[in-house]
Amino acid sequence: MKTALLSLWLLSAAAFAQYKYEPGGPPPEELAPAVRAALQKTGHKVVAANGNVVAELWFRAQAPTGAATAEENVSLTSIPHGALLGAIRFPGRGSDRRGQNLKPGVYTLRLSFYPTDGAHQGVSPQRDFLLLIPAADDQDLNATPNYDQVVAMSAKAAGTSHPAILSIWKLEKPEPAGLKREGEGDWVLHAAVGDIPVAVIVVGVYSG
């Protein structure tokens, strides 16, 4: 009973935690030179109420182009699957949309779509996700790995059989960079990949 109450308290505390947005610095040196050069010069910081930086993100200065996707229920249809869209740094221990623990460090962010196999129903309205990959393992800016390849690359970030993921979708119109709370405990970063406005859930765990 005590364990159940403690778990409930922890979930409640996470849901009501407060975060704020701050402009970030330049892309990190841990990235491959070509990757670093392709990113926007200023990042986006997610800061906790105690002043600690939870994460810092950078996105491409120009959206990658290529064969558009014909996948259903995908919002970023003009960006090829597997394309590198940005990078993220966790100064301390981080976590992904599934609640998997991630070691401090820098990760690239590649676009993928969860499969329509029935095992992911209700995960999100759209199938777009960012898969996190350790920066040292991802140095080819122009690579577009297929689903199996990018999943295998991302599984190294979490140290499990499942990739490390963040939910992303295309916004209907551009919005100022910032952080908004949505629902009970999701904190959503509004930013842009090139000229494409996007939203990314940077804090919040899917509980379905």
PyMOL commands that set and color helices and strands:
alter all, ss='L'
color gray80, all
select helices_A, chain A and resi 2-16+33-38+135-137+147-158
alter helices_A, ss='H'
color red, helices_A
select strands_A, chain A and resi 19-23+44-48+53-59+84-90+94-95+101-102+105-113+128-134+164-170+178-182+186-193+196-203
alter strands_A, ss='S'
color yellow, strands_A
deselect
rebuild
show_as cartoon
